[in-house]
Amino acid sequence: MFQQVKYLCKNKKYKEKLRLRSYGQAGPDTTVFLELKKKYKGIVYKRRILLPAEKAECYLAHPAEAA
């Protein structure tokens, strides 16, 4: 499974990518990585968390409700 959402901020000072990644075939109970990647002034910053695929997909579909 590999899904990616790209967008640029309105001020265009930096780029961000949000990625849902698994290694191998993912199912609802599979652990996946939700990754945030930012590039600012030529430096790349990465953060990622592990969570069940079902919760990650729910978050991506309804981010306001996941908080």
C-alpha positions in Angstrom: 0.0 0.0 0.0 1.3 3.4 -0.9 -0.7 6.6 -0.8 0.6 10.1 -1.0 -0.9 13.6 -0.8 1.2 16.6 -1.9 0.4 20.2 -1.4 2.2 23.6 -1.2 1.5 26.1 1.5 0.0 29.4 0.4 3.2 31.3 1.3 5.3 28.8 -0.7 8.2 29.1 1.8 8.3 25.3 2.2 6.8 22.1 0.7 5.1 19.4 2.6 4.2 15.8 1.8 2.0 13.5 3.7 2.4 9.8 3.0 0.8 6.6 4.2 3.3 3.7 3.8 3.4 0.0 4.5 6.0 -2.6 3.7 4.2 -5.5 2.0 0.5 -6.0 1.6 -1.5 -4.0 4.2 -4.8 -5.0 5.8 -6.9 -3.3 8.5 -4.8 -4.7 11.3 -1.4 -4.1 9.6 0.8 -1.5 11.2 1.7 1.3 8.8 3.7 4.6 8.9 2.0 8.0 8.6 4.9 10.3 7.4 5.2 14.0 7.2 8.1 15.4 5.1 8.9 19.1 4.9 11.6 20.9 2.9 12.6 24.3 4.1 15.5 26.3 2.8 17.0 23.2 1.2 16.8 21.1 4.5 14.5 18.1 4.7 12.7 17.4 7.9 10.9 14.0 8.4 8.5 12.8 11.1 6.6 9.5 11.1 4.4 7.5 13.5 3.3 3.9 13.5 -0.4 3.1 13.7 -2.9 0.5 12.5 -3.8 1.0 8.8 -7.5 1.3 9.6 -6.9 4.3 11.9 -4.5 5.9 9.5 -7.0 5.7 6.6 -9.7 7.1 8.9 -7.4 10.0 9.8 -6.7 10.8 6.2 -10.4 10.6 5.3 -11.6 12.7 8.3 -8.7 14.6 9.9 -10.9 17.0 11.9 -12.6 14.1 13.6 -9.4 12.2 14.5 -8.1 14.8 17.0 
